[in-house]
Structures are given as C-alpha cells and as structure tokens.
C-alpha cells in the first residue's frame, strides 16, 4: 500500500472524526502495549493511537500493572484483569516488537512480580503483547487490531509458543507490520496483512516539536548493556576523538529507564569520563522526562546517533541527520523504507558514518522532507483503516481458528516438546559463543 495523497488523508480524517463522534457511546476498548515500563517509544505508541482514536473510549493495559504517568504514560492495569471483569468492544495492540517476547521477559522488563498470580489468565506460552482473542471470553468475538508491529522474531519460536503467537496473528481483524522481514514471515504463513511505516512517524503531522531548534546539539544514545559491553572509557573516547562530532555539543540521551534499556546514571559516568580524558565541557546528559519532551529534543537537534529505533524514527520524521548504531532492528526498518542513512554502525566506524550522514543531510535536504511526509501520511492512512474496523464493530467468528490450534497443541507430544527444548537450549549456547566472538570486533 503506497502513501496516501495529502488532501485525501485530511479529507478522510475529517469525515471519520464526524462518524466517530456519533458512535463514542457504543465503543470502548483495551489498548495493549509495553507502556507499563519507562520506554519512550512505547509511550508514544499509546499517545498516537489515542490521538487517532479521537473520542473513542479506551483503557491502557499491559501484561502487568504499572504507572508511567510521570514520564508521559499512564496508570496501567494488567489486561487479564480487565478482560475478566469487563465487556470489551475491541482490543488493540498498539505497536512495537511483539510475538517473540516471553511472559517472563515482559515481567522482568517492567520490574513486575514473577509470581503466577501476576499473570492472571495469561498462559505461559502466550505472547504477552499479542493477546490472543479466543483465549479470553471478553475478546473472543470483538475486533482485534494489531498495528505497527515487528514480528519477525516469531520465526525463532518453537512448540506451543510458536503456535500461540501465530494464532494471535491469524485471529487479528486488522494486522499491520512495519518492516519487510515481518511481512515476509506473514506471507510465508499466508496471513493477510498490511505493511506500513511505524505509527510514530505520524508525529510529524500531529505535534509541533521543532520550536527553538538546537542545530549545534548532537544527541547520542545507547542501550546500557551496549555501553557496558564496550566499556565506559572506550565509549567516551569514541565520542571525544570523533572529528565529525567535534563541531557539536554532545547530549547523552536515555530512551527510557526500564530494566534492560537505558541508564541515565551510566550516561553521567560516560560524560564524566569524557571530561576527565580531556574532552572539555561540550557534553551533558539530557534532562527530558516525558516521552513527548524526549521526542521534541530529538526533533530540535542537529544530529542523532543511537541504538533506539524510535530515536531513529523521530529523527527521520523531522529530517534530522542520523546514524543507527549497532542494533539490527534499526537496520531492518531503514532498509524496509529506503531511508538512506547509515545503520548497524559500530563505534570504530562512527566517524565515517557521521560524515556520511552529514553529507546526505546537506545534499538531500528536500528529499529528506519529502520522505518524512510520505512515511507519515502512509502511517496515518494505515491507522485510519484500523479505526474504521473498530467503528464498524463487526462480530468475529474465530471458532475454526481456535479448533485448529487446539488440534496442533494436541499433536505436540511431551517427547516432541523435550526435543524442541533441547534444540532451543543448543541455539542459546551457540548464540552466546557467537556473541563472545563478535564482542572482539566491536
């Protein structure tokens, strides 16, 4: 599906807002996402989904409860508890990497309890950010939206977890993925889907974030685990000795403090080491707290370099020159949408990548803005279609899907489960060995 024409999208949006206003009283839904934890991209998914739902009533939920209102999110309930006591009119997975995350992973990243009671009706084989409609009485026949997700990781799953994740995708009333690898997996499974840029691209259309621009600031972000792997001194030295970054004031940036994500404390240590080793005072640590404040800081900057996919996406949305560091999912997204900036960049190639990104930004500024407009309008057109599915509110018949999956579960004998568990354990050992070898080349 290509980008919608500018005038058409705004006209459709006005028409849909009128239709939605007359139906507010009869629609209420559950928005499922990872905003029980502090990660600004997940909170922006919630922000943008609510924007396009307009006045349609909804409640933010996650696999476990939490409160991210201090960073622009919401007080979040566990969706299993809401499903158990409420009449649901629709369920909507708002976006992000979904499918391959385990229930235990989700609880650890949220800082939640690992007690069985915290799981409610979520099974151990469930994909926690892709609640399967037929697993819950409240959602068995209502529209189920899965929007702006990356699900290529489902290909690595086995046994009950793989079956459950695929069933969740098959039972979606509307399914949209944000990258080519996810689309290829769905095509191989013959699952109907759309391919659209990440929903957060629409910030270009909905939020004026570029007031008081700071073109002299380069924002640098990296996951805490990556900085520890590289070493604080080596990371600080890479920034300090970069000729391409020397014209900027460097601002170290946290994309969120959830377990397994970023660390402002660690970034402060990097800044101290930068100064101690003679880099001077042209470095500081961002104090932005809310997700929108963080997005604005990127949009107003002169350069972005980081491992955060949504940092890269916001830089793309506001035509900020950018470099994607290290992580594969940033590279996958850029390749999917022909974003011509360096990605998958290691620290030893940082200087060359920054020079390349600056050159692209200076020679293709008009193209950068046209690409940003196209991606934003495509994402807006896509979510408008999802909203129409919610408004139409057609009851779903998922009985055949549920029966087929139960048949597959019965075929998964204990012996076969054991073989698959051994295969998974073997791959994990191989992955760790490969990781230790790769670390030498970082």
Secondary structure, 3 states (H helix, E strand, C coil): CCCCCHHHHHHHHHHHHHHHHCCHHHCEEEEECCCCCCCHHHHHHHHHHHHHHCCCEEEEEECCCEECHHHCCCEEEEHHHHHHHCCCCEEEECCEECCCCCHHHHHHHHCCCCCHHHHCCCCCCCCCCCCCHHHCHHHCCCEEEEEEEECHHHHHCCHHHHHHHHHHHHCCCEEEECCHHHHHHHHHCCCCCEECCCHHHHHHHHCCCCCCCEEEEEEEECCHHHHHHHCHHHHHHHHHCCCCCCCCEEEECCCCCCCCCCCHHHHHHHHHHHHHHHHCCCEEECCCCCHHHHHHHHHHEEEEEECCHHHHHHHHHCCCCEEEECCHHHHHHHHHCCCCCCCCECHHHHHHHHHHHHHHHHHCHHHHHHHHHHHHHHHHHHHHHHHHHHHHCCCCCCHHHHHHHHHHHHHCCHHHHHHHHHHHHHHHHHHHHHHHHHHCCC
